[in-house]
Each structure stands twice: as C-alpha cells, then as structure tokens.
Amino acid sequence: MISDGELRQMIREGERLGYSTIVEALVELEAYRKAFSEPCAYEVKGILCHTLEEAEIYVGDPEPLFVKPTIPS
C-alpha cells in the first residue's frame, strides 16, 4: 500500500510533469483516505451516537459512520 507521504509526493510530481488526469485520481484517493480514516459517528440499532463511548452504552455492535468525501477541484 502506498503511504500517505508517498501519495502526496506522487501528487506533487504529477503536477510538476503535467499529468492532470493522474493527479486528479491521486487527489481523489487522498480525499477518500481522509474521509474514511475516522468515523464521524456511530449507529446502534437505529440510534445515532456521536462517540464510540456513547454507542457502547447500548446493546449491540456499534456501526461506524463516515463522512462523504470532499474532493477538491
């Protein structure tokens, strides 16, 4: 797997060389990684919880919820 640092380096190098399509794909990948790196909330049996600690109060497995990626243009 490509590290985040390597991904940023590839974006910079692609911009320098003018590979706009490749740069767009790499920027999109970076946005998805950021969006899916940490849950923004949890759901337990239809109950929305803002923290894992709050979700663990309820019986059931907390389901992590993630934000929709914001892809820079």
DOKOL-629519 format. One record per atom (N, C-alpha, C): atom name; residue in three letters; x, z, y. Coordinates in pm, whole numbers, plus 50000, padded with zeros to 5 digits. Each point is the difference from the previous one (the first is absolute). Layout:
! residues N
@atom=CA	res=Ala	px=X	pz=Z	py=Y
...
***
This chain:
! residues 73
@atom=N	res=Met	px=50085	pz=50000	py=49882
@atom=CA	res=Met	px=49915	pz=50000	py=50118
@atom=C	res=Met	px=50089	pz=50000	py=50124
@atom=N	res=Ile	px=49959	pz=49926	py=50097
@atom=CA	res=Ile	px=50074	pz=49991	py=50126
@atom=C	res=Ile	px=49972	pz=50127	py=50080
@atom=N	res=Ser	px=50105	pz=50063	py=50050
@atom=CA	res=Ser	px=49982	pz=50122	py=50081
@atom=C	res=Ser	px=49942	pz=49963	py=50137
@atom=N	res=Asp	px=49946	pz=50099	py=50069
@atom=CA	res=Asp	px=49946	pz=49976	py=50134
@atom=C	res=Asp	px=50108	pz=49951	py=50095
@atom=N	res=Gly	px=50120	pz=50056	py=49987
@atom=CA	res=Gly	px=50111	pz=49957	py=50084
@atom=C	res=Gly	px=50037	pz=49855	py=49975
@atom=N	res=Glu	px=50004	pz=49961	py=49874
@atom=CA	res=Glu	px=50031	pz=49860	py=49965
@atom=C	res=Glu	px=49890	pz=49907	py=50051
@atom=N	res=Leu	px=49876	pz=50045	py=49992
@atom=CA	res=Leu	px=49888	pz=49920	py=50049
@atom=C	res=Leu	px=50014	pz=49976	py=50150
@atom=N	res=Arg	px=50030	pz=50105	py=50077
@atom=CA	res=Arg	px=50019	pz=49984	py=50145
@atom=C	res=Arg	px=50115	pz=49906	py=50031
@atom=N	res=Gln	px=50110	pz=50010	py=49922
@atom=CA	res=Gln	px=50115	pz=49913	py=50019
@atom=C	res=Gln	px=49962	pz=49854	py=49973
@atom=N	res=Met	px=49921	pz=49976	py=49895
@atom=CA	res=Met	px=49956	pz=49865	py=49968
@atom=C	res=Met	px=49912	pz=49943	py=50111
@atom=N	res=Ile	px=49917	pz=50084	py=50061
@atom=CA	res=Ile	px=49916	pz=49955	py=50111
@atom=C	res=Ile	px=50089	pz=49958	py=50117
@atom=N	res=Arg	px=50096	pz=50083	py=50035
@atom=CA	res=Arg	px=50091	pz=49966	py=50111
@atom=C	res=Arg	px=50077	pz=49871	py=49972
@atom=N	res=Glu	px=50049	pz=49986	py=49878
@atom=CA	res=Glu	px=50078	pz=49881	py=49964
@atom=C	res=Glu	px=49910	pz=49876	py=50000
@atom=N	res=Gly	px=49879	pz=50013	py=49950
@atom=CA	res=Gly	px=49907	pz=49887	py=50000
@atom=C	res=Gly	px=49963	pz=49957	py=50140
@atom=N	res=Glu	px=49982	pz=50097	py=50090
@atom=CA	res=Glu	px=49971	pz=49967	py=50141
@atom=C	res=Glu	px=50118	pz=49927	py=50062
@atom=N	res=Arg	px=50120	pz=50046	py=49970
@atom=CA	res=Arg	px=50121	pz=49938	py=50055
@atom=C	res=Arg	px=50014	pz=49855	py=49953
@atom=N	res=Leu	px=49965	pz=49974	py=49874
@atom=CA	res=Leu	px=50015	pz=49866	py=49944
@atom=C	res=Leu	px=49878	pz=49911	py=50022
@atom=N	res=Gly	px=49891	pz=50058	py=50055
@atom=CA	res=Gly	px=49882	pz=49921	py=50031
@atom=C	res=Gly	px=49908	pz=49975	py=49882
@atom=N	res=Tyr	px=50001	pz=50085	py=49900
@atom=CA	res=Tyr	px=49913	pz=49986	py=49884
@atom=C	res=Tyr	px=49868	pz=50071	py=50027
@atom=N	res=Ser	px=49915	pz=49942	py=50083
@atom=CA	res=Ser	px=49881	pz=50070	py=50047
@atom=C	res=Ser	px=49902	pz=50034	py=49887
@atom=N	res=Thr	px=49980	pz=49911	py=49904
@atom=CA	res=Thr	px=49905	pz=50028	py=49892
@atom=C	res=Thr	px=50048	pz=50116	py=49914
@atom=N	res=Ile	px=50128	pz=50001	py=49969
@atom=CA	res=Ile	px=50057	pz=50108	py=49920
@atom=C	res=Ile	px=49994	pz=50131	py=50078
@atom=N	res=Val	px=50030	pz=49996	py=50127
@atom=CA	res=Val	px=49995	pz=50120	py=50084
@atom=C	res=Val	px=49858	pz=50055	py=50004
@atom=N	res=Glu	px=49900	pz=49912	py=50012
@atom=CA	res=Glu	px=49860	pz=50045	py=50001
@atom=C	res=Glu	px=49965	pz=50072	py=49870
@atom=N	res=Ala	px=50045	pz=49946	py=49888
@atom=CA	res=Ala	px=49973	pz=50063	py=49871
@atom=C	res=Ala	px=50069	pz=50135	py=49989
@atom=N	res=Leu	px=50123	pz=50009	py=50048
@atom=CA	res=Leu	px=50072	pz=50126	py=49995
@atom=C	res=Leu	px=49938	pz=50105	py=50091
@atom=N	res=Val	px=49955	pz=49959	py=50118
@atom=CA	res=Val	px=49934	pz=50092	py=50093
@atom=C	res=Val	px=49869	pz=50051	py=49939
@atom=N	res=Glu	px=49927	pz=49910	py=49932
@atom=CA	res=Glu	px=49877	pz=50041	py=49934
@atom=C	res=Glu	px=50029	pz=50100	py=49888
@atom=N	res=Leu	px=50104	pz=49975	py=49922
@atom=CA	res=Leu	px=50039	pz=50093	py=49894
@atom=C	res=Leu	px=50036	pz=50136	py=50059
@atom=N	res=Glu	px=50073	pz=50001	py=50110
@atom=CA	res=Glu	px=50037	pz=50126	py=50065
@atom=C	res=Glu	px=49874	pz=50076	py=50045
@atom=N	res=Ala	px=49901	pz=49928	py=50055
@atom=CA	res=Ala	px=49876	pz=50064	py=50045
@atom=C	res=Ala	px=49923	pz=50060	py=49882
@atom=N	res=Tyr	px=49996	pz=49929	py=49888
@atom=CA	res=Tyr	px=49931	pz=50053	py=49881
@atom=C	res=Tyr	px=50071	pz=50123	py=49947
@atom=N	res=Arg	px=50132	pz=49996	py=49995
@atom=CA	res=Arg	px=50075	pz=50118	py=49953
@atom=C	res=Arg	px=49970	pz=50121	py=50085
@atom=N	res=Lys	px=49998	pz=49981	py=50133
@atom=CA	res=Lys	px=49974	pz=50112	py=50090
@atom=C	res=Lys	px=49858	pz=50052	py=49980
@atom=N	res=Ala	px=49904	pz=49909	py=49990
@atom=CA	res=Ala	px=49859	pz=50040	py=49986
@atom=C	res=Ala	px=49973	pz=50073	py=49870
@atom=N	res=Phe	px=50069	pz=49963	py=49893
@atom=CA	res=Phe	px=49974	pz=50060	py=49870
@atom=C	res=Phe	px=50101	pz=50106	py=49960
@atom=N	res=Ser	px=50081	pz=50044	py=50094
@atom=CA	res=Ser	px=50102	pz=50100	py=49966
@atom=C	res=Ser	px=49944	pz=50142	py=49999
@atom=N	res=Glu	px=49900	pz=50027	py=50080
@atom=CA	res=Glu	px=49941	pz=50134	py=50008
@atom=C	res=Glu	px=49848	pz=49989	py=50011
@atom=N	res=Pro	px=49926	pz=50075	py=49918
@atom=CA	res=Pro	px=49854	pz=50000	py=50014
@atom=C	res=Pro	px=49958	pz=50056	py=50135
@atom=N	res=Cys	px=49892	pz=49944	py=50056
@atom=CA	res=Cys	px=49950	pz=50052	py=50128
@atom=C	res=Cys	px=49890	pz=50104	py=49977
@atom=N	res=Ala	px=49942	pz=49999	py=49879
@atom=CA	res=Ala	px=49895	pz=50097	py=49964
@atom=C	res=Ala	px=49982	pz=49994	py=49849
@atom=N	res=Tyr	px=49910	pz=50085	py=49950
@atom=CA	res=Tyr	px=49971	pz=50004	py=49856
@atom=C	res=Tyr	px=49849	pz=50006	py=49982
@atom=N	res=Glu	px=49955	pz=49951	py=49884
@atom=CA	res=Glu	px=49859	pz=50006	py=49966
@atom=C	res=Glu	px=49987	pz=50067	py=49865
@atom=N	res=Val	px=49908	pz=50097	py=49991
@atom=CA	res=Val	px=49972	pz=50068	py=49874
@atom=C	res=Val	px=49849	pz=49998	py=49980
@atom=N	res=Lys	px=49956	pz=49924	py=49902
@atom=CA	res=Lys	px=49856	pz=49992	py=49966
@atom=C	res=Lys	px=49913	pz=49974	py=50123
@atom=N	res=Gly	px=50041	pz=49905	py=50082
@atom=CA	res=Gly	px=49922	pz=49962	py=50118
@atom=C	res=Gly	px=50023	pz=50084	py=50123
@atom=N	res=Ile	px=50088	pz=50100	py=49991
@atom=CA	res=Ile	px=50028	pz=50087	py=50115
@atom=C	res=Ile	px=50132	pz=49956	py=50063
@atom=N	res=Leu	px=49997	pz=49970	py=50129
@atom=CA	res=Leu	px=50120	pz=49960	py=50072
@atom=C	res=Leu	px=50079	pz=50123	py=50043
@atom=N	res=Cys	px=50126	pz=50004	py=49966
@atom=CA	res=Cys	px=50088	pz=50112	py=50035
@atom=C	res=Cys	px=50119	pz=49946	py=50078
@atom=N	res=His	px=50038	pz=50070	py=50104
@atom=CA	res=His	px=50108	pz=49952	py=50086
@atom=C	res=His	px=50139	pz=50041	py=49952
@atom=N	res=Thr	px=50009	pz=50094	py=49908
@atom=CA	res=Thr	px=50129	pz=50041	py=49946
@atom=C	res=Thr	px=49988	pz=50017	py=49849
@atom=N	res=Leu	px=50112	pz=49993	py=49931
@atom=CA	res=Leu	px=50002	pz=50022	py=49856
@atom=C	res=Leu	px=49958	pz=50143	py=49968
@atom=N	res=Glu	px=50043	pz=50095	py=50081
@atom=CA	res=Glu	px=49964	pz=50140	py=49979
@atom=C	res=Glu	px=49848	pz=50018	py=50006
@atom=N	res=Glu	px=49936	pz=49936	py=50095
@atom=CA	res=Glu	px=49855	pz=50007	py=50011
@atom=C	res=Glu	px=49933	pz=49935	py=49878
@atom=N	res=Ala	px=50054	pz=49889	py=49953
@atom=CA	res=Ala	px=49943	pz=49929	py=49885
@atom=C	res=Ala	px=50014	pz=50080	py=49871
@atom=N	res=Glu	px=50106	pz=50077	py=49989
@atom=CA	res=Glu	px=50024	pz=50076	py=49877
@atom=C	res=Glu	px=49903	pz=50118	py=49984
@atom=N	res=Ile	px=49926	pz=50034	py=50104
@atom=CA	res=Ile	px=49899	pz=50106	py=49992
@atom=C	res=Ile	px=49887	pz=49959	py=49907
@atom=N	res=Tyr	px=49970	pz=49870	py=50000
@atom=CA	res=Tyr	px=49886	pz=49948	py=49923
@atom=C	res=Tyr	px=50042	pz=49970	py=49855
@atom=N	res=Val	px=49901	pz=50002	py=49911
@atom=CA	res=Val	px=50025	pz=49967	py=49859
@atom=C	res=Val	px=50007	pz=49848	py=49987
@atom=N	res=Gly	px=50105	pz=49951	py=49940
@atom=CA	res=Gly	px=50020	pz=49857	py=49983
@atom=C	res=Gly	px=50136	pz=49958	py=50050
@atom=N	res=Asp	px=50034	pz=49877	py=49971
@atom=CA	res=Asp	px=50130	pz=49947	py=50042
@atom=C	res=Asp	px=49988	pz=49937	py=50138
@atom=N	res=Pro	px=50082	pz=50044	py=50095
@atom=CA	res=Pro	px=49999	pz=49938	py=50133
@atom=C	res=Pro	px=50048	pz=49855	py=49993
@atom=N	res=Glu	px=49924	pz=49912	py=50059
@atom=CA	res=Glu	px=50036	pz=49858	py=50006
@atom=C	res=Glu	px=50060	pz=49972	py=50138
@atom=N	res=Pro	px=50128	pz=49957	py=50007
@atom=CA	res=Pro	px=50060	pz=49975	py=50131
@atom=C	res=Pro	px=49938	pz=49876	py=50066
@atom=N	res=Leu	px=49981	pz=50009	py=50130
@atom=CA	res=Leu	px=49950	pz=49890	py=50081
@atom=C	res=Leu	px=50109	pz=49959	py=50097
@atom=N	res=Phe	px=50015	pz=49871	py=50019
@atom=CA	res=Phe	px=50107	pz=49948	py=50084
@atom=C	res=Phe	px=49943	pz=49921	py=50117
@atom=N	res=Val	px=50080	pz=49987	py=50105
@atom=CA	res=Val	px=49956	pz=49924	py=50116
@atom=C	res=Val	px=50017	pz=49851	py=49972
@atom=N	res=Lys	px=49919	pz=49919	py=50067
@atom=CA	res=Lys	px=50015	pz=49855	py=49991
@atom=C	res=Lys	px=50128	pz=49962	py=50075
@atom=N	res=Pro	px=50085	pz=49918	py=49938
@atom=CA	res=Pro	px=50125	pz=49962	py=50067
@atom=C	res=Pro	px=49974	pz=49929	py=50132
@atom=N	res=Thr	px=50079	pz=50033	py=50099
@atom=CA	res=Thr	px=49999	pz=49929	py=50127
@atom=C	res=Thr	px=50123	pz=49910	py=50001
@atom=N	res=Ile	px=49977	pz=49871	py=49994
@atom=CA	res=Ile	px=50110	pz=49904	py=49992
@atom=C	res=Ile	px=50030	pz=49950	py=50139
@atom=N	res=Pro	px=50121	pz=50028	py=50050
@atom=CA	res=Pro	px=50036	pz=49958	py=50135
@atom=C	res=Pro	px=50004	pz=49847	py=50009
@atom=N	res=Ser	px=49962	pz=49950	py=50115
@atom=CA	res=Ser	px=50003	pz=49854	py=50017
@atom=C	res=Ser	px=50118	pz=49957	py=50084
***
